[in-house]
């Protein structure tokens, strides 16, 4: 499994890193 930092995930998804952090806070996505 490849580990990506939040910046890389955000770039690939086309969303700001803050959005990913918000989704994680709300339980919509999980980090490793």
ZIRA-V414762 format. One line per field, one symbol per residue. phi: phi as a letter, one per 40 degrees, with the letter a starting at -180 (. if undefined). psi: psi as a letter, one per 30 degrees, with the letter a starting at -180 (. if undefined). burial: 1 if it has 24 or more other ideal C-beta (glycine too) atoms within 12 Angstrom, else 0. A space follows every 50 residues. Layout:
phi = ???
psi = ???
burial = ???
This chain:
phi = .ccbcccccccccgbcdcccccdcdcgcbbcc
psi = kkkkleeeeeeefglleeeeeeeeefgflkl.
burial = 00000000000000000001000000000000
